[in-house]
Amino acid sequence: MPLTLLRQLLDIIAPRLCCACGRRLNYNEVVFCATCMMRLPRTPFLQHPYDNEMAQTFWGRVAHFEKAYAFIYHQPHSDSARAVYKIKYFDMPDIGVDIGEIMGKMMKEARFTDDIDVILPVPLAKERKRQRGFNQSEMIAQGISYATGIRVVTGAVSRVSFHGSQTKRDRQGRTENVENAFRLKNGKLVTGKHVLIVDDIVTTGATIVAMAKQITQLPGVRVSVAAIGFAGERIYANSDDKDEEDNIFSQ
């Protein structure tokens, strides 16, 4: 049976809905309807991957840092943010894979991934992963891998502690919260490689900085970063909803 016909039949049985507006998706639409896809607050980061607002977040903080890309600008409680919430809080990991694949295709087309050797998703603490049932960053990484053919590695770094949500913390609080949260587990998986660290949302970059410190102590490691959304301190500080987001979703 042709894939398009199978998708149409499945959509009749279990219609897929746009993550932004809730409209029923056509068989050739993924995650977002065509209208919402056009309205997404896309970043221009693929045009200048080595020097953009997200890359600058890591300058001087991550050794051997290369480049950064985020699919959209993240604004809490916006229509575009609903996809991230559905992945993390409403048990829809497949959305993470789908968005990762969209990102991967765009990154490949822009040649962002030409020199990437492995994809390393930000790990969750064991207890956190057990509660959620999956790691959203792994889902995103898997989608990027499908589109690019680059291998995902999950055993290089482990998360040894979780001290609550980052959502309501300022830059200093976020940094202190994750400062010793990661431990190098199997450095052979990333030694000498250009590593793409994948997360869902980047705000201050504290989580990625703490994780990167574990792998950049190894010889020959270079680091790049990809995420669904970039909030940035300026964007997030101007949001009136950050406290409400933490109360509702309790990350």
Steps between C-alpha positions, in 0.01 A plus 500: 500500500646841405616705798276796416191277486596335830546841663158611371336186641670546837392862511139390458529258791711724726515856367819691573462857618719804454697563819451874471139560395342156549378475140492157342817433302506396136683176418807694379521728806710415807460651849384838365246585233630695201358827633658467843828381350518826308423700815760333722754744646790338314852599587747603227780310676577264212606801295770589755550187714836609643386848603141535611319584823493140617864432409603811691338350810782244509794719405762489775296243692548182294850399394547414132153631416402513132142593405135500606151467352147521636192436290286776657510780752328362809246716681323328794131430435514608137333288232839378379600395853211254524696236311775502763244480780330205333829313470605555861178516696229321299684177412543565127863405432430434131459875452860540614615252236296677231632846587853361522461360149378838371801665663736235367386550141549875529842459665611255235385727219691790657807272540498564874550130570772433241776482761297360793614154611250404770180632657491517880161574663497665842431212742234493770560375852382138538216598731384774265508270198310234692230753589466631146557168324737645241760769444365775272850597388561143386182515292613821331847354444350187345307711250813692406677167457228369267543804276879516502621146556717615792520258792342583838707408807341493845761338723777759499363723778254426780292736709565426863268750665178694446431789735170621361388703203716762333191695395475757781872548556713791381836451325696454822239266645493289186878472494519398866214253455683296234863574584579144611204324342692302237771235506718361222403136451661368181730755345607264220167567328584866438881527520637676193153574365293803409199456729156649441334544841120500468250648745138611476528866613808715557461803728818588688684195368594392853402135451699462180801685646506261798468197273759624251760537778492123539585422138730790409759369744551217250750541214374620164140572603316788334149606599201633309143538627150453356161551664138536405478842662723782610352716772805697599514700820359812335198321354429299814544795735229686312249217539224549754418130487819333624369452855167377372673255268687344789186473712295339226752256362738445796791405276 
